[in-house]
Amino acid sequence: MESRPAVELNDDGDKMLKGEKMTNAKSGRIRVLVVAGGFYPAKKYGGPVVSIDNMCTLLQSEMEFYLVARNHDLGEEEPLQGISDGWNKRKNCYVCYLPDGDLTEHTFIKIFKDVTPDITYVNSLFDAKFTLPFLKICKKLNCPVFLAPRGQLCAGALNNDLSKKIKKLAYIYFLRVSGLLKTVSYQSTSDEETQSILKYLKSDSNKVYFLTNVPSVPENDYSKDKKRIGEGRFIFLSRIHPKKNLISAIRFFENVRGNVVFDIYGPIEDENYWTECQRKINGLPDNVTVNYRGLVEHDKTLFVFSQYDALLFPTFSENYGHVIAEALMAGTPVIISDQTPWNDVNLFKSGWALPLCEPKMFTNAIQTVVDSDCSELRKNVKKYTKNKIQYDEIHDCYMEIFNSLKRFERGGNSV
């Protein structure tokens, strides 16, 4: 990473500082090195990017965040638009974007020395290009590691492909026997994830912290016009991947009555799976219109959700499920599987969390939305989000955990 002069970031108006050492940290603020793998303006890395960005915004008064990420989107080779390699200043953090050729331990050591973090926050277990070298560096320099598996150990993700599961289990075994996980603490966002961390990583239970992700903050009151009975607009917003179970969502419309629109958003990660989904779409009755709408800009996500009557998301597994939180924050009811942390929507009658083994229940929920004006359902969504999402409490939980994990003095061993 060669030093470059400062330039301006075009989209957000943030100054971007190239190659600067991070020597301007304010005394007393916790300095966090975030190993992200991918970050904005990338569009295909999914929920973890949303989680990290929202965390940086919520805690920027008490913490300084320095992110390390690839300079391109998932599955792409072209560099992201509006950024340059090296350090870039965003509204709520610094980001060091790296080309693939710079993903080396030598580069990461330099970054670590520039930042001198109190905590290293690793956001993936299986992104070995980032996770492995940073675990090695942190072990050598005695820097606390807070690792967020981001649902990668949950059954719906780990069991999706047998050959990949075998490789992942071998990788986990290597991490354990090498001692790289001995001083690592973990973030869990669901009971299932806690159990999976204890099972596969053999962690002590006192090193697993339940810490919810930070939901997006709505900037507007997304009020909706009264819905017409007999019509329904439904949205699926996620990666097009077997784990997200889009094909079941399509099947649920086979026996739905009324004038129905089902719009699909998200990056196509599995072309073969998408081809199979398209075959199912072509077999739907004429009263159901399905559209693929492509990708959504992050700052437009809540507005997009607000244009629909319900989110349909029969995912096999979510350790958090940002799309669920964002739909609810936009005032949109949800029809989801019971494999997420949002099952209490049933209690508040603000949506449906249903077992995947009961497809008729999903169809019935869709039909209920079509046959009603949804006014009561929308009122319940507002009550639910007000009760469920308490930003002050989330803020305090993060501060308590990060303060308990940080090392007391920066510095330590040399590399």
C-alpha positions in Angstrom: 0.0 0.0 0.0 1.8 3.1 -1.2 1.1 6.5 0.3 -1.2 8.7 -1.8 -2.7 12.2 -1.4 -6.1 12.8 0.0 -9.0 12.7 -2.4 -12.8 13.2 -2.1 -15.3 10.3 -2.0 -17.9 11.1 -4.7 -21.2 9.5 -3.4 -21.3 10.4 0.3 -19.1 13.4 0.3 -16.7 11.7 2.7 -13.0 12.5 2.6 -10.8 9.5 1.7 -7.3 9.4 3.2 -4.9 7.2 1.3 -2.1 5.3 3.0 -2.2 7.4 6.2 -1.2 5.9 9.5 -4.0 5.9 12.0 -2.2 8.2 14.5 -5.1 10.7 15.0 -7.2 8.5 17.4 -8.8 10.4 20.2 -7.6 9.4 23.7 -10.0 7.2 25.6 -11.9 5.9 22.7 -11.8 2.1 22.1 -9.9 1.4 18.9 -11.4 -1.6 16.9 -9.8 -3.2 13.9 -12.7 -4.8 12.0 -11.7 -7.7 9.7 -14.6 -7.4 7.3 -13.7 -9.2 4.0 -16.1 -7.0 2.1 -17.7 -3.7 2.7 -19.6 -0.8 1.1 -20.0 0.2 -1.7 -20.0 -3.6 -2.4 -23.6 -4.9 -2.8 -23.2 -8.7 -2.7 -21.8 -9.4 0.8 -25.2 -9.5 2.4 -26.1 -9.0 6.1 -22.7 -8.8 7.7 -21.9 -5.5 5.8 -25.2 -4.0 7.1 -24.3 -5.2 10.7 -20.9 -3.7 10.6 -22.0 -0.4 9.1 -24.9 0.0 11.6 -22.5 -0.9 14.5 -20.0 1.8 13.4 -22.8 4.4 13.2 -24.3 3.5 16.6 -21.0 3.5 18.5 -18.8 6.1 16.7 -18.9 8.5 19.6 -17.2 6.0 21.9 -15.2 3.8 19.5 -13.0 4.3 16.4 -13.4 1.7 13.7 -10.8 0.7 11.2 -12.0 -1.8 8.6 -10.0 -4.1 6.3 -11.8 -5.3 3.2 -11.4 -6.4 -0.4 -11.5 -3.7 -3.0 -14.0 -5.6 -5.1 -17.5 -7.1 -4.7 -18.2 -10.8 -4.1 -17.5 -12.9 -7.2 -16.2 -9.8 -9.1 -12.7 -8.8 -10.2 -13.3 -5.1 -11.1 -12.5 -2.7 -8.3 -15.4 -0.9 -6.6 -16.3 2.5 -7.9 -15.6 5.6 -5.7 -12.8 4.1 -3.6 -9.1 3.7 -3.9 -6.7 1.1 -2.6 -5.5 1.9 0.9 -7.2 3.9 3.7 -10.5 5.6 2.9 -12.4 7.8 5.3 -16.2 7.1 5.5 -18.8 8.9 7.7 -18.5 6.4 10.6 -15.1 4.6 10.1 -11.9 4.2 8.2 -11.7 1.5 5.5 -8.5 0.0 4.1 -9.5 -1.5 0.7 -7.1 -4.1 -0.6 -6.7 -5.8 -4.0 -6.3 -9.6 -3.9 -2.6 -9.4 -4.4 -2.2 -7.5 -1.1 -4.0 -10.0 1.0 -0.8 -11.1 2.7 0.4 -11.4 6.3 3.0 -8.7 5.6 0.3 -6.3 4.6 -1.9 -7.2 7.5 1.0 -6.7 10.0 1.5 -3.2 8.6 -2.2 -2.4 9.0 -2.1 -3.8 12.5 0.8 -1.6 13.5 -0.8 1.4 11.9 -4.0 0.9 13.9 -2.7 -0.6 17.2 -6.2 -1.8 18.1 -7.6 -2.5 21.5 -9.8 -5.3 20.0 -9.8 -7.1 16.6 -13.3 -7.9 15.5 -13.3 -10.7 12.9 -16.4 -11.1 10.8 -16.2 -14.6 9.3 -14.9 -17.9 10.4 -14.3 -19.4 6.9 -12.9 -16.4 5.0 -9.4 -17.9 5.5 -7.6 -15.2 3.5 -8.5 -12.7 6.3 -9.3 -14.8 9.3 -6.2 -17.0 9.5 -3.5 -14.3 9.3 -5.3 -12.0 11.7 -5.7 -14.8 14.2 -2.0 -15.5 14.0 -1.1 -11.8 14.4 -3.4 -11.3 17.3 -2.1 -14.4 19.1 1.5 -13.2 18.7 0.7 -9.6 19.8 -1.7 -10.6 22.6 -4.6 -8.7 21.1 -8.1 -9.8 22.1 -10.2 -11.2 19.2 -14.0 -11.0 19.1 -15.1 -13.3 16.3 -18.6 -13.2 14.7 -19.3 -16.4 12.8 -22.2 -14.7 11.1 -24.3 -17.9 11.1 -21.7 -19.9 9.2 -21.8 -22.7 11.9 -25.6 -23.0 12.0 -27.2 -26.1 10.4 -28.8 -24.3 7.5 -25.4 -23.0 6.4 -23.0 -25.7 7.4 -25.1 -28.7 6.2 -26.0 -27.2 2.8 -23.2 -29.0 0.9 -21.6 -32.2 2.3 -18.3 -31.9 0.5 -17.9 -28.3 1.7 -18.9 -29.3 5.2 -16.1 -31.8 5.4 -13.6 -29.2 4.3 -15.0 -26.7 6.9 -14.8 -29.2 9.7 -11.2 -30.0 8.8 -10.4 -26.2 8.8 -12.1 -25.9 12.3 -10.0 -28.8 13.6 -6.8 -27.1 12.4 -7.8 -23.8 14.1 -8.4 -25.6 17.4 -5.3 -27.8 17.4 -3.1 -24.9 16.3 -4.2 -22.9 19.4 -5.4 -20.0 17.4 -8.8 -20.0 19.1 -7.6 -20.2 22.7 -7.9 -16.5 23.4 -10.8 -15.8 21.1 -14.3 -14.7 22.3 -17.4 -15.1 20.1 -20.4 -13.1 19.2 -23.7 -15.0 18.9 -27.0 -13.5 17.8 -29.2 -16.5 18.4 -29.6 -19.6 20.7 -28.8 -21.8 17.7 -25.6 -20.0 17.0 -24.5 -20.2 20.6 -25.0 -24.0 20.6 -23.1 -24.3 17.3 -20.2 -22.3 18.6 -20.0 -24.5 21.7 -20.4 -27.7 19.6 -17.9 -27.0 16.8 -15.4 -24.6 18.3 -15.3 -26.2 21.7 -15.4 -22.8 23.3 -16.0 -22.2 27.0 -19.5 -20.9 27.5 -18.2 -17.8 29.3 -16.4 -16.7 26.0 -19.6 -16.7 24.0 -21.5 -13.4 24.2 -25.1 -13.0 23.1 -25.0 -9.7 21.2 -27.7 -8.8 18.7 -26.8 -7.1 15.4 -27.6 -3.5 15.1 -30.7 -2.9 12.9 -30.9 -0.1 10.4 -32.4 3.1 11.7 -35.4 4.4 9.7 -34.9 8.0 8.5 -38.6 8.4 7.6 -42.0 7.3 8.8 -42.9 4.8 6.0 -46.7 5.3 6.1 -48.6 3.2 3.6 -51.7 3.8 1.6 -54.7 1.6 2.4 -54.3 -1.8 0.7 -57.0 -3.0 -1.6 -58.6 -6.3 -0.6 -58.0 -9.1 -3.1 -54.6 -7.9 -4.1 -51.1 -8.5 -2.6 -47.6 -7.3 -3.2 -44.9 -9.5 -1.8 -41.1 -9.2 -1.7 -38.2 -11.6 -1.4 -34.9 -9.7 -0.8 -31.8 -11.9 -0.2 -29.0 -13.8 -2.0 -30.3 -16.2 -4.6 -28.9 -19.3 -3.0 -30.4 -22.6 -1.8 -29.9 -21.6 1.9 -32.4 -18.7 1.4 -35.0 -21.1 0.0 -36.5 -19.0 -2.7 -37.8 -22.0 -4.5 -40.2 -22.8 -1.7 -41.4 -19.2 -1.6 -42.3 -19.5 -5.3 -44.2 -22.8 -4.7 -46.3 -21.1 -2.0 -48.1 -19.1 -4.6 -49.3 -22.1 -6.6 -52.7 -22.1 -5.0 -53.1 -18.4 -3.9 -56.2 -16.6 -5.1 -56.4 -12.9 -6.1 -54.2 -10.5 -8.0 -50.7 -11.1 -6.7 -47.2 -9.7 -7.4 -44.1 -11.3 -6.1 -40.9 -9.3 -6.6 -37.5 -10.9 -6.1 -34.4 -8.8 -5.2 -30.8 -9.9 -4.6 -27.6 -11.1 -6.2 -27.7 -14.4 -8.1 -25.0 -16.5 -6.4 -26.1 -19.9 -7.8 -27.0 -19.8 -11.5 -28.2 -23.5 -11.5 -30.5 -22.8 -8.5 -31.8 -19.7 -10.2 -32.6 -21.7 -13.4 -34.6 -24.1 -11.2 -36.4 -21.2 -9.6 -37.3 -19.8 -13.1 -38.8 -23.1 -14.1 -41.1 -23.0 -11.0 -42.0 -19.4 -11.8 -43.0 -20.3 -15.3 -45.4 -22.9 -13.9 -47.3 -20.5 -11.7 -51.0 -19.5 -12.5 -51.8 -16.4 -14.5 -53.0 -14.4 -11.4 -49.4 -14.4 -10.0 -46.9 -12.1 -11.5 -43.2 -12.6 -10.6 -40.4 -10.1 -11.4 -36.7 -10.2 -10.8 -35.7 -6.7 -9.8 -31.9 -7.0 -9.3 -30.0 -5.4 -6.5 -31.1 -2.7 -4.1 -28.9 0.2 -2.9 -28.4 -0.1 0.8 -29.8 3.4 1.6 -33.0 2.6 -0.4 -33.7 -0.8 1.3 -36.3 0.5 3.8 -38.1 2.5 1.2 -38.3 -0.5 -1.1 -39.7 -2.7 1.7 -42.3 0.0 2.4 -43.8 -0.5 -1.1 -44.9 -4.1 -0.3 -47.6 -5.8 1.8 -45.3 -8.5 3.2 -41.8 -9.9 3.1 -41.8 -13.6 2.2 -38.6 -15.2 3.5 -38.7 -19.0 4.2 -35.0 -19.2 4.9 -33.4 -22.4 6.2 -31.4 -20.6 8.8 -30.6 -17.1 9.9 -28.4 -16.2 12.9 -30.0 -12.7 12.7 -31.8 -11.8 9.4 -31.3 -8.2 8.6 -33.9 -8.3 5.9 -36.5 -9.3 8.5 -35.5 -6.4 10.7 -35.5 -3.9 7.8 -38.9 -5.0 6.6 -40.3 -4.6 10.1 -38.6 -1.2 10.5 -40.3 -0.1 7.2 -43.7 -1.1 8.6 -44.0 -4.3 6.5 -45.3 -7.5 8.0 -43.2 -10.7 7.5 -44.0 -14.3 6.5 -40.8 -16.1 7.5 -39.6 -19.5 8.6 -39.2 -20.4 12.3 -35.4 -20.7 11.8 -34.6 -17.1 12.7 -34.5 -15.1 16.0 -37.8 -13.3 15.0 -40.3 -16.0 16.0 -42.0 -13.7 18.4 -43.7 -11.9 15.5 -46.4 -14.6 16.1 -47.0 -13.3 19.7 -47.4 -9.7 18.5 -49.5 -10.7 15.4 -47.1 -8.7 13.3 -46.4 -11.5 10.9 -46.0 -15.3 10.7 -43.0 -17.4 11.7 -43.8 -20.8 10.4 -42.3 -24.4 10.2 -40.9 -25.2 6.8 -42.5 -28.7 7.0 -46.0 -27.0 6.8 -46.1 -25.3 3.3 -49.9 -24.9 3.5 -49.4 -22.6 6.5 -47.2 -20.3 4.3 -49.9 -20.3 1.6 -52.6 -19.5 4.1 -50.6 -16.6 5.5 -50.1 -15.2 2.0 -53.8 -15.6 1.4 -54.6 -13.8 4.6 -52.6 -10.8 3.4 -54.3 -10.8 0.0 -57.8 -11.0 1.6 -57.3 -8.2 4.1 -56.5 -4.4 4.0 -53.6 -5.1 6.4 -54.3 -2.1 8.5 -54.4 -4.0 11.8 -51.3 -6.0 10.8 -49.4 -2.8 10.1 -50.4 -1.3 13.5 -49.1 -4.5 15.2 -45.8 -4.2 13.3 -45.2 -0.7 14.7 -46.0 -1.9 18.2 -43.7 -4.9 17.8 -40.7 -2.9 16.5 -41.1 -0.3 19.2 -41.0 -3.1 21.8 -38.3 -5.3 20.2 -35.7 -2.8 18.9 -34.3 -0.6 21.7 -31.2 1.2 20.3 -30.1 2.5 23.7 -30.0 -1.0 25.1 -28.2 -2.4 22.1 -25.6 0.4 22.4 -25.1 -0.3 26.1 -24.6 -4.0 25.5 -21.9 -3.4 22.9 -20.1 -0.9 25.1 -20.2 -3.3 28.1 -18.8 -6.3 26.1 -16.2 -4.3 24.1 -15.0 -2.7 27.4 -14.7 -6.1 29.0 -12.7 -7.5 26.1 -10.3 -4.7 25.3 -6.7 -4.9 26.3 -5.6 -2.3 28.8 -2.5 -1.1 27.0 -1.7 -0.8 23.3 1.5 -2.2 22.0 2.9 -5.5 23.1 5.1 -7.9 21.3 6.7 -7.0 18.0 6.1 -9.0 14.9 
